[in-house]
Amino acid sequence: MKPMGAGFRALLASLVTLLSFASAAAQSSSELVVYTAADDKLHAAILAAFNKKYPAVAVKAVNTTTGAITEKAIAEKANPQADVIYGVNTIALDQLKAAGALEPYAPKGSKIPAQFTDLDGFYVNHWLTLMVMAVNTKVLAEKKLPVPASWEDLTKPQYKGMISVAAPTKSGTGLTIFTTLVDAYGWEFLDRLHPNIFQYGSSGGAPGRQAGSGEVAIGLTFDTVVLDQIKTGLPVKLVFPSPTPNIMEGGGLIAGARRPGNAKLFLDFMASPEGAAAYQSFVGVATTPGVSNIDLSNVKLWKMKKPVDANQFKRDWAAKYEQK
């Protein structure tokens, strides 16, 4: 056998290199990197359903808070590490869009109404979280007090010290509630509500659980917390005050994603009835038609009249009420 020449060895080396690149590309194409702020159980249910449909796609997830995940995606936009982001609110999605960290993508076959999607096609909202009252009917009956039906009711002196809510400086739930109230009624309304507050807490769900245990008569919280209290048989009534504060959460395609094909598969799945069924039990209202735990027909959702500078709002609120 004749010895290999230098040219043949170089060709062989090139082929080995190409095969290595092809192998790496094949391995990369079977992966998907997801950034999310979704609840752990919700996220696990979504991944289980997605992997059942696409078993060849290995999903790697970074799951942390909305603020941290948003800052991370923006910081990495010159060299994206994630392919898709989901389970973050519209404030964060608009921030990502403005920073150039998202690129437009319309999920195939989606029936989600246009009102729940970005006008420019950068993201789709998959569910709504409604801010509601958790009312302990047993506590109010013992005190011979009526169940409140409106925000204005909550300012009545008869409810003094009976209401718990998260501080907007510490909770996204609290921020959504208080910015909505100021947008709808002005700061003067908060001045009248303040004397009736038992506690400004740090957790958006805690006020609902406080109402369930009877620690307070009324907890201002988010929808699924109250539904959970009702499921366990506690004497809690879910009240939708009008207007109802709400926040949407969704996801979009990371600009320059390394695995855009898998990212689009994931976004298609999230916007489908099959995907919505996977997260239905963890959310109050899915945006996919026919998939919801709450009837919105008699709920007046509040749409903010003016933009909110969240940081300035927190400073203003803290200066007036943080001492409580």
C-alpha positions as a printed Julia matrix, in Angstrom:
324×3 Matrix{Float64}:
   0.0    0.0    0.0
   1.34   3.38  -0.97
   1.83   5.91   1.86
  -0.72   8.73   2.04
   0.41  11.98   0.5
   0.18  15.31   2.28
  -2.78  16.34   0.11
  -4.76  13.22   0.95
  -4.06  13.64   4.67
  -5.27  17.23   4.49
  -8.45  16.1    2.7
  -9.04  13.41   5.31
  -8.58  15.93   8.11
 -11.08  18.26   6.44
 -13.62  15.45   6.18
 -13.2   14.59   9.85
 -13.71  18.25  10.75
 -16.85  18.47   8.59
 -18.25  15.31  10.15
 -17.61  16.76  13.61
 -19.44  19.96  12.68
 -22.32  17.93  11.23
 -22.52  15.85  14.39
 -22.5   18.98  16.57
 -25.18  20.59  14.4
 -27.36  17.47  14.63
 -26.94  17.42  18.39
 -27.68  21.15  18.63
 -30.8   20.83  16.46
 -32.29  18.34  18.93
 -32.0   20.8   21.8
 -34.02  23.79  22.94
 -33.03  26.34  25.56
 -35.95  27.97  27.31
 -35.97  30.96  29.64
 -39.06  31.21  31.84
 -40.49  32.68  35.02
 -43.35  30.17  35.11
 -44.38  28.39  38.29
 -42.38  25.16  38.7
 -45.44  22.89  38.54
 -46.88  24.72  35.54
 -43.54  24.55  33.75
 -43.19  20.83  34.48
 -46.66  20.13  33.07
 -45.87  22.06  29.88
 -42.54  20.26  29.38
 -44.13  16.85  29.94
 -46.77  17.53  27.3
 -44.28  19.07  24.86
 -41.82  16.18  25.23
 -44.62  13.68  24.68
 -45.34  15.36  21.35
 -41.68  16.0   20.46
 -39.61  13.36  22.28
 -36.5   14.08  20.19
 -36.21  17.65  21.48
 -34.16  17.91  24.67
 -35.38  20.99  26.55
 -33.0   22.83  28.84
 -34.64  25.48  31.01
 -33.5   28.41  33.09
 -36.36  29.2   35.47
 -36.11  32.28  37.68
 -37.92  35.57  38.3
 -39.35  37.72  35.53
 -36.92  40.57  36.21
 -33.84  38.35  36.27
 -34.8   36.39  33.17
 -35.6   39.57  31.23
 -32.31  41.23  32.16
 -30.41  38.06  31.23
 -32.01  37.79  27.79
 -31.32  41.45  27.04
 -27.71  41.23  28.26
 -27.14  38.25  25.96
 -28.77  39.66  22.84
 -25.44  40.0   20.98
 -24.8   36.3   21.69
 -28.14  34.67  22.52
 -28.02  31.66  24.83
 -31.77  30.99  24.83
 -34.07  30.17  21.94
 -37.42  31.08  23.44
 -38.83  32.88  26.46
 -42.26  32.35  27.99
 -44.17  32.73  31.25
 -43.27  36.42  31.57
 -45.68  39.35  31.7
 -46.36  41.88  28.99
 -44.3   44.54  30.75
 -41.26  42.29  30.4
 -42.17  41.24  26.85
 -42.45  44.88  25.77
 -39.09  45.54  27.41
 -37.53  42.63  25.51
 -39.11  43.82  22.27
 -37.84  47.39  22.72
 -34.32  46.12  23.48
 -34.21  44.05  20.3
 -34.07  40.72  22.16
 -37.15  39.3   20.38
 -37.97  38.77  16.75
 -41.47  38.46  15.27
 -43.09  35.05  14.96
 -46.75  34.12  14.5
 -47.46  30.59  15.83
 -48.93  28.31  13.17
 -52.6   27.45  13.51
 -53.14  29.61  16.59
 -56.73  30.6   17.4
 -55.7   33.09  20.1
 -57.56  36.38  19.46
 -55.57  39.36  18.25
 -56.34  41.27  21.46
 -53.94  38.93  23.28
 -51.06  39.29  20.83
 -48.48  41.98  20.18
 -49.58  44.32  17.39
 -46.22  43.87  15.65
 -46.16  40.1   16.12
 -43.26  39.9   18.57
 -45.07  37.86  21.21
 -48.28  36.03  22.11
 -49.94  36.03  25.54
 -50.91  32.54  26.63
 -52.91  33.33  29.77
 -54.29  36.1   31.96
 -53.95  36.45  35.67
 -56.85  38.29  37.3
 -56.51  40.21  40.55
 -59.52  39.49  42.74
 -60.93  39.45  46.27
 -60.73  36.35  48.44
 -63.57  36.9   50.91
 -63.98  34.74  54.02
 -67.78  34.54  54.28
 -67.67  32.93  57.72
 -65.66  35.79  59.23
 -67.95  38.41  57.7
 -71.08  36.54  58.84
 -69.75  36.46  62.4
 -69.21  40.22  62.22
 -72.61  40.69  60.54
 -70.97  42.41  57.57
 -71.89  42.08  53.88
 -69.6   40.6   51.25
 -67.99  43.55  49.42
 -68.79  43.74  45.73
 -66.73  46.7   44.54
 -63.5   48.58  45.15
 -65.51  51.42  46.63
 -66.97  49.0   49.21
 -63.46  48.28  50.49
 -63.03  51.9   51.61
 -66.01  51.73  54.0
 -65.06  52.09  57.7
 -66.77  48.8   58.55
 -63.85  46.93  56.95
 -61.17  48.74  58.95
 -58.16  46.48  59.51
 -59.74  43.54  57.68
 -57.91  43.65  54.33
 -54.56  42.18  53.35
 -52.67  42.9   50.11
 -49.12  42.65  48.8
 -47.06  45.84  48.67
 -46.39  47.01  45.1
 -42.75  47.51  46.08
 -42.4   43.77  46.79
 -44.85  41.96  44.54
 -45.98  42.01  40.92
 -49.5   41.21  42.1
 -49.47  44.22  44.4
 -48.04  46.4   41.65
 -50.79  45.35  39.24
 -53.54  46.0   41.8
 -52.32  49.4   42.94
 -51.36  50.77  39.51
 -54.82  49.79  38.26
 -56.54  51.51  41.19
 -54.56  54.7   40.65
 -55.17  54.56  36.89
 -58.92  54.11  37.46
 -59.52  56.28  40.55
 -56.41  58.31  41.35
 -54.18  58.4   44.43
 -57.02  59.79  46.54
 -58.67  56.38  46.42
 -55.61  54.75  47.99
 -55.72  57.35  50.76
 -59.24  56.16  51.61
 -58.36  52.47  51.31
 -55.21  52.7   53.45
 -56.91  52.78  56.91
 -58.64  49.47  56.18
 -55.42  47.61  55.36
 -54.34  45.08  57.97
 -51.07  44.27  56.22
 -49.01  45.12  53.16
 -47.15  41.85  52.59
 -44.43  40.62  50.27
 -46.27  37.73  48.57
 -49.05  38.13  46.03
 -50.66  34.84  47.04
 -50.4   35.21  50.82
 -53.46  37.51  51.22
 -55.67  34.83  49.64
 -54.34  32.23  52.05
 -54.8   34.64  54.97
 -58.44  35.02  53.98
 -58.78  31.27  53.73
 -57.42  30.75  57.25
 -59.56  33.56  58.69
 -56.58  35.73  59.62
 -58.23  38.46  57.57
 -61.72  38.81  56.16
 -60.59  39.99  52.72
 -57.45  39.19  50.77
 -56.59  40.99  47.55
 -54.75  38.4   45.5
 -54.71  36.55  42.17
 -57.35  34.19  40.82
 -55.79  30.72  41.14
 -55.0   31.22  44.84
 -58.69  31.74  45.56
 -59.72  28.8   43.38
 -57.32  26.63  45.4
 -58.86  27.82  48.68
 -62.34  26.99  47.41
 -61.23  23.51  46.24
 -60.04  22.67  49.75
 -63.48  23.49  51.17
 -62.62  26.73  52.95
 -65.42  29.33  53.41
 -64.0   31.61  50.71
 -65.89  33.46  48.0
 -64.21  34.64  44.78
 -65.22  38.21  44.01
 -64.33  39.99  40.77
 -64.35  43.71  41.6
 -65.15  45.96  38.68
 -62.9   46.94  37.04
 -60.74  43.85  37.42
 -56.96  44.38  37.41
 -55.19  41.85  35.26
 -51.9   41.01  33.7
 -51.14  38.85  30.69
 -48.25  36.44  30.39
 -46.8   34.95  27.25
 -43.7   34.34  25.22
 -41.77  34.93  22.06
 -38.84  33.95  19.85
 -35.39  35.13  20.94
 -33.76  37.2   18.2
 -30.9   35.24  16.62
 -31.89  32.0   18.36
 -29.46  29.16  17.68
 -32.27  26.63  17.32
 -35.12  28.64  15.76
 -36.84  25.55  14.38
 -37.33  23.99  17.8
 -38.2   27.38  19.28
 -41.01  27.76  16.75
 -42.25  24.23  17.51
 -42.46  25.21  21.17
 -44.29  28.48  20.46
 -46.69  26.68  18.11
 -47.39  24.19  20.9
 -47.93  26.89  23.54
 -50.49  28.65  21.32
 -52.39  25.47  20.46
 -55.39  23.91  22.25
 -53.15  20.94  23.1
 -50.62  23.23  24.77
 -53.31  25.24  26.55
 -54.75  22.02  27.96
 -51.35  21.32  29.56
 -51.37  24.58  31.55
 -55.13  25.05  31.95
 -55.29  23.82  35.55
 -52.53  26.21  36.63
 -53.98  29.46  35.27
 -57.19  31.38  35.69
 -57.81  32.23  32.06
 -56.06  30.73  29.04
 -56.24  32.94  25.93
 -56.92  29.94  23.68
 -60.7   29.93  23.11
 -62.59  27.31  25.09
 -59.78  26.66  27.58
 -60.38  28.47  30.83
 -61.26  28.0   34.5
 -63.05  31.35  34.75
 -66.03  32.7   32.85
 -65.11  36.19  31.67
 -68.6   37.06  30.42
 -69.39  39.14  33.52
 -65.85  40.33  34.24
 -64.84  43.85  33.25
 -61.11  43.67  32.56
 -59.3   46.95  33.1
 -57.13  48.23  30.27
 -54.64  50.82  31.49
 -55.38  54.32  30.23
 -51.81  55.56  30.54
 -48.37  53.93  30.71
 -46.83  53.3   34.12
 -43.27  53.97  35.2
 -43.1   51.06  37.63
 -40.0   52.28  39.48
 -41.4   55.78  39.97
 -44.74  54.35  41.1
 -43.02  52.2   43.71
 -41.13  55.21  45.04
 -44.29  57.31  45.21
 -46.29  54.55  46.89
 -43.54  53.8   49.41
 -43.28  57.44  50.4
 -46.97  57.48  51.27
 -47.72  54.02  52.67
 -44.57  51.95  53.28
 -44.54  52.68  57.0
 -47.57  50.43  57.58
